[in-house]
Amino acid sequence: MEREAMDQMCGLIPDTSSEEILALYKEYEEQKTPEAKYVKDLDRFDMILQAHEYEQEEKQPGRLQEFFDSTEGMFQHSQVKQWVEALYRMRNQALKDSSS
């Protein structure tokens, strides 16, 4: 599905640019380079950060646990791991505060 969307978008731009974009997309999907792994970590972190923000906005800590479960143990880059740990500390405090 994502590949189809990429093909469709790349069909709207010149071949040289579309070839480069498709190559970068393939690199991202295959996770063979450090850059691709870093971007994947950023993508996963963005997902759980958004989940946390939604929980905060809706005042329902823990409601979106499945997003956190789906990324557990998946982060590879040391900087992103630090951000994840900080986010978990904030989230755990929110969970603790909501149960008091």
Order of alpha helices (4+ residues) and beta strands (2+ residues): alpha-alpha-alpha-alpha-alpha
